[in-house]
Amino acid sequence: MAVISMITLVFGADVLSIFPKVILGGLLLNLGLEFMVEWLFDTWKRLHKTDYAVIVLILIVIGSIGFLEGIVLGLLMSIILFVINYSKVEVIKYELSGKTFSSNVERSSHLKKVLQDHGDEIYILPLQGFVFFGTANRLLMQVQSRQENQNLSKLKYLVFDFRHVTGLDSSAINSFNKLKILAENCGFHILFCGLHDEMEAQLYIEGIVAEKSSLIRIFQDLDHGLEWCEQHILHCVLPETDGLESKDKTGSFLHRFSQIADFFETKNCPSGTIMIKQGEDPGGITFIESGKITVELELDTGKKIRLKTLGPGTVVGEVSLYLGSSASASVIADTDCRVFFLSKESFKKMNLETPDKTVELHTFIVELLSERLSGSNATIKALMR
């Protein structure tokens, strides 16, 4: 076959006339049989049954109608199968609620209890992949099912995390528009978090997000969206609270460590002050008496991620103090803050001069770290379900 092809290439197609037709016909028949064996028999065990059916259908159409028609049909069938299979990909990465997942705002035990009691009112859906009509419709049905679930608290906050979404098509926009109508009829909020610029522009153009809408909101990430939900719940349940730690915790700290208070230095930090800078030595431990601070991590890309927002009664810099390491994140004052600062030198002096009174401080730090570790474990457990 290779020799005949080379002769034809060199001398032209006219040279084929000198070959007996039986030989040429046999070569073509052999070539056709090889293709049939390769695509019909060898692929039987290698291909999925639907893919194999497409090959058989292409063969039938080519044999009965024509080659071009068979290729076009195969292309159309492949597109249809792709759409069907991709629509089976789960667009919802996992389901979470306010009970199992919370923002990075650290609150008092009392406020945490309030949020736990109302946690089922927050329905969190981190999404992934490309959202189109197949996956968007299942997303709509999922939300409707949650809304109709009588075993859970009434849905008040529907939170979407678009961080891992690559794009939306027009049919997906239509499904979100139906969700907007459902939210208006049932009275729950929809929060779009982590939207890329193009997707956010799509939502505005289609009218899903409007400047005057009180039910539809956009946040830069899931963390800030959850913080808004929690603040809204606390404001409804406890209108007098600021949503952070209770001042009672500060008072109990002062009373608890009154015997070693002389080792602490009182500082006033205006809003915007960088209290601890990432990568540098914090120099000691800082206890927040009043105000609000944010612990912020800067990635190698320059992007900044909020790790925690803390209020009165909390401590920062304790890990660096005990391990002797540099700060793993920056601490910034969100509001004017009044803090107690215990330097490394004072810490060492306190351990030497009043070891019996220092035990109480160590116990306090262990309790604080244990509480934070417990919260982190609960979050990991929720994400692994």
Summary of the structure (lengths in Angstrom):
residues: 385
radius of gyration: 32.8
end to end distance: 60.2
largest distance: 113.5
contacts: 1121
relative contact order: 0.09
helix: 53%
strand: 20%
